[in-house]
């Protein structure tokens, strides 16, 4: 998990508190909301999408389905 950015790990942790199961669309929505509202990242920026992709992988690991499942 150390290879993932701290922002991605934080967004994933926040998302799985709200959606504690492997529902990729719902988790992605929560991740993007976190990145925009909590971290102030432009939701249309490349950086936002890069971090969100990492966060989705982290969420998959935390939920036990793997980094490439969501």
C-alpha positions in Angstrom: 0.0 0.0 0.0 3.0 2.3 0.4 3.2 2.7 -3.4 -0.1 4.6 -3.4 -0.2 8.3 -2.6 -1.4 9.4 0.8 -4.3 11.3 -0.8 -5.4 8.1 -2.5 -5.2 6.1 0.7 -7.2 8.7 2.6 -9.8 8.9 -0.1 -10.2 5.2 -0.2 -10.5 4.9 3.6 -13.2 7.6 3.6 -15.1 6.0 0.8 -15.2 2.5 2.3 -16.6 4.0 5.5 -19.6 5.1 3.5 -19.7 2.2 1.1 -18.3 -0.9 2.9 -18.7 -3.3 -0.1 -17.4 -3.7 -3.6 -19.6 -1.3 -5.6 -17.2 0.4 -7.9 -19.5 3.2 -9.1 -20.5 4.2 -5.6 -17.0 4.1 -4.3 -15.7 6.1 -7.2 -18.3 8.8 -6.5 -17.3 8.9 -2.8 -13.6 9.1 -3.8 -14.2 12.0 -6.2 -16.3 13.8 -3.7 -13.6 13.5 -1.1 -10.9 14.7 -3.4 -12.9 17.7 -4.5 -14.5 18.7 -1.2 -11.9 17.7 1.4 -8.7 18.2 -0.5 -9.8 20.9 -2.9 -8.6 19.1 -6.0 -10.1 20.3 -9.3 -12.6 17.5 -10.2 -11.8 17.8 -13.9 -8.0 17.8 -13.6 -5.8 14.9 -14.7 -4.4 14.8 -11.1 -7.9 14.1 -9.7 -8.5 11.2 -12.0 -5.0 9.8 -11.4 -5.5 9.9 -7.6 -9.0 8.5 -7.9 -7.7 5.5 -9.9 -5.2 4.8 -7.2 -7.8 5.3 -4.5 -10.1 2.8 -6.2 -7.3 0.2 -6.2 -6.6 0.9 -2.5 -10.4 0.5 -1.8 -10.2 -2.9 -3.6 -7.3 -4.0 -1.4 -9.0 -2.8 1.8 -12.2 -4.6 0.8 -10.3 -7.8 0.0 -11.2 -8.0 -3.7 -7.8 -6.9 -5.0 -6.5 -3.7 -6.6 -7.8 -4.4 -10.1 -11.3 -5.5 -9.3 -13.2 -2.3 -8.9 
